[in-house]
Amino acid sequence: MKKVILLPTFLLIFFGCVSQPRIFTDIDKNYNPAEYNTYFIEGPKLEDSPSQLSVNPILLQRIERAIHLALEDRGLSESPEPDMIVRFFIGTQREVDRSYDSFGYYRRGYWESSDQRHHRVDRDVISIRFHDKDSDEVFWFAFSRYNRLSSKQDQESINSFIKLAIKEFKTAS
């Protein structure tokens, strides 16, 4: 009887901890997404500077291919005379997490723990922006963060990630 109760409880906890990446989207209501049928992708420009040494050009190519696939699945087609311009950006946010050692001691009426640890966490960020061709204003925006080392960066995982982000973009199809 315990096995019957423990297995579903374990599976519920396990699948509750597995989550999709958090993707934030926004749309300008002054524009009608159904009016856009063609696109052109402008990827980020890489410079030969020390600040861009960690940018993976292969990852940029994978993201561009994934955007093409996701937009074609939504019924849009690439064109040299597009209705919208798609721009995407990748960056790194460095965060410092501070944790305390749990092996403190009780002294003079309060708990004392003097051991602090600092962990540097690099989180890659991606931003996808859809611009109106005529006004160059952004009418749709998506943003997400993910851990660089723990994230798989193969084409299939990038495709599913970008498809998940662009799924929020509402078109006529």
NUDO-868538 format. One record per residue (C-alpha): residue number from 1; residue in one letter; z, x negated, y negated. Coordinates in steps of 0.05 Angstrom, whole numbers, plus 32768, in hexadecimal, padded with zeros to 4 digits. Example, Ala and Ser with C-alpha at 12.3 -4.5 7.8 and 13.67 -1.06 7.14 Angstrom:
NUDO-868538
1,A,809C,7F0A,805A
2,S,808F,7EEF,8015
//
This chain:
NUDO-868538
1,M,8000,8000,8000
2,K,8010,7FC6,7FD1
3,K,7FCB,7FA8,7FDD
4,V,7FA9,7FE9,7FCA
5,I,7FCF,7FEC,7F88
6,L,7FCB,7FA1,7F79
7,L,7F80,7F99,7F81
8,P,7F6C,7FCF,7F4E
9,T,7FA2,7FB6,7F1E
10,F,7F89,7F6F,7F24
11,L,7F41,7F84,7F1A
12,L,7F53,7FAE,7EDD
13,I,7F78,7F73,7EBD
14,F,7F40,7F42,7ECF
15,F,7F08,7F6D,7EB3
16,G,7F32,7F7F,7E77
17,C,7F36,7F35,7E65
18,V,7EEB,7F2A,7E6C
19,S,7ECC,7F40,7E2B
20,Q,7E89,7F3F,7E07
21,P,7E83,7F13,7DC9
22,R,7E96,7F36,7D89
23,I,7E58,7F43,7D60
24,F,7E5E,7F5E,7D1A
25,T,7E23,7F83,7CFD
26,D,7E14,7FA3,7CBA
27,I,7DDA,7FCB,7C9F
28,D,7DC5,7FDC,7C58
29,K,7DBB,8028,7C57
30,N,7D88,8022,7C1F
31,Y,7D56,800A,7C52
32,N,7D39,8031,7C8D
33,P,7D36,8004,7CCB
34,A,7D02,8032,7CEA
35,E,7CCF,801C,7CB5
36,Y,7CCE,7FD5,7CD0
37,N,7C9C,7FC8,7D08
38,T,7C8A,7F7F,7D00
39,Y,7CB2,7F40,7CF6
40,F,7CAD,7EF5,7CEB
41,I,7CE5,7EC5,7CFE
42,E,7CFA,7E8D,7CCF
43,G,7D28,7E5E,7CF4
44,P,7D5A,7E30,7CD2
45,K,7D3E,7DEF,7CB5
46,L,7D5D,7DB1,7CD4
47,E,7D69,7D75,7CA7
48,D,7D75,7D2D,7CBB
49,S,7DBB,7D2C,7CA0
50,P,7DFF,7D1C,7CC0
51,S,7E17,7D63,7CB4
52,Q,7DE3,7D7E,7CE4
53,L,7DEC,7D4D,7D1D
54,S,7E10,7D80,7D49
55,V,7DDA,7DB6,7D41
56,N,7DB7,7DBD,7D84
57,P,7D6C,7DC6,7D77
58,I,7D62,7DE0,7DBE
59,L,7D95,7E17,7DB0
60,L,7D6E,7E2A,7D71
61,Q,7D2E,7E30,7D9C
62,R,7D53,7E5B,7DCF
63,I,7D6E,7E89,7D99
64,E,7D29,7E91,7D7A
65,R,7D0B,7EA2,7DBE
66,A,7D43,7ED4,7DCA
67,I,7D38,7EF6,7D87
68,H,7CEE,7EFD,7D97
69,L,7CFE,7F1D,7DDA
70,A,7D33,7F4C,7DBE
71,L,7D07,7F64,7D84
72,E,7CCB,7F6E,7DB2
73,D,7CF8,7F97,7DE0
74,R,7D09,7FC2,7DA3
75,G,7CBF,7FD0,7D98
76,L,7CB3,7F9F,7D5E
77,S,7C7B,7F6B,7D5F
78,E,7C73,7F28,7D3E
79,S,7C40,7F24,7D05
80,P,7C2A,7EF2,7CCF
81,E,7C2F,7F2D,7C9E
82,P,7C72,7F4A,7CB3
83,D,7C9C,7F84,7C9A
84,M,7CDB,7F5A,7CA1
85,I,7CEF,7F11,7CA4
86,V,7D24,7EFD,7CD8
87,R,7D50,7EC2,7CC7
88,F,7D87,7EA6,7CF2
89,F,7DBA,7E71,7CE4
90,I,7DE9,7E49,7D10
91,G,7E27,7E25,7CF8
92,T,7E69,7E0A,7D10
93,Q,7EAD,7E21,7CF9
94,R,7EE4,7DF0,7D09
95,E,7F27,7E11,7D13
96,V,7F6A,7DF0,7D20
97,D,7F99,7E16,7D4E
98,R,7FE2,7E03,7D4B
99,S,8011,7E0D,7D85
100,Y,8059,7DFC,7D90
101,D,8078,7DDC,7DCD
102,S,80A0,7E0F,7DF4
103,F,80D4,7DDB,7E08
104,G,8101,7DE1,7DCC
105,Y,814C,7DE2,7DCB
106,Y,8183,7E0B,7DAB
107,R,81A8,7DE6,7D75
108,R,81D7,7DFD,7D3D
109,G,81C9,7E46,7D46
110,Y,817D,7E45,7D48
111,W,8145,7E33,7D77
112,E,8125,7DF0,7D66
113,S,80E1,7DDA,7D7D
114,S,80C5,7D9F,7D59
115,D,8088,7D91,7D84
116,Q,8049,7DAD,7D65
117,R,8004,7DA6,7D82
118,H,7FC3,7DAE,7D5C
119,H,7F84,7DC1,7D82
120,R,7F41,7DBC,7D61
121,V,7F12,7DF4,7D75
122,D,7EC9,7DF3,7D62
123,R,7EAB,7E39,7D5F
124,D,7E61,7E40,7D57
125,V,7E4C,7E7A,7D2A
126,I,7E09,7E9D,7D2A
127,S,7DEE,7ECA,7CF4
128,I,7DAE,7EF3,7CFB
129,R,7D92,7F13,7CBC
130,F,7D58,7F43,7CB4
131,H,7D38,7F3E,7C6F
132,D,7D08,7F6F,7C4F
133,K,7CC6,7F4B,7C44
134,D,7CBB,7F65,7BFE
135,S,7D00,7F60,7BDF
136,D,7D1C,7F28,7C0D
137,E,7D5D,7F50,7C0F
138,V,7D86,7F50,7C4F
139,F,7D86,7F96,7C6D
140,W,7DA5,7F86,7CB1
141,F,7DD7,7F50,7CC3
142,A,7DF9,7F39,7D04
143,F,7E2F,7F04,7D0B
144,S,7E55,7EE8,7D46
145,R,7E81,7EAD,7D5B
146,Y,7E87,7E8B,7D9E
147,N,7EA8,7E4D,7DBA
148,R,7E77,7E15,7DC1
149,L,7E90,7DF4,7E00
150,S,7EA1,7E32,7E27
151,S,7E61,7E57,7E17
152,K,7E25,7E4F,7E44
153,Q,7DE8,7E3E,7E1B
154,D,7DB0,7E4A,7E4D
155,Q,7D76,7E78,7E3A
156,E,7D8F,7EB3,7E63
157,S,7DD4,7EB4,7E43
158,I,7DB6,7EAC,7DFD
159,N,7D85,7EE5,7E0C
160,S,7DBC,7F15,7E20
161,F,7DE7,7F00,7DE4
162,I,7DAE,7F0B,7DB2
163,K,7D99,7F4C,7DD4
164,L,7DE1,7F65,7DCD
165,A,7DE0,7F54,7D83
166,I,7D9D,7F73,7D73
167,K,7DAC,7FB1,7D9C
168,E,7DD1,7FCA,7D5E
169,F,7D91,7FC8,7D35
170,K,7D75,800F,7D35
171,T,7D29,8016,7D36
172,A,7CFA,8051,7D41
173,S,7CF1,803F,7D8B
//
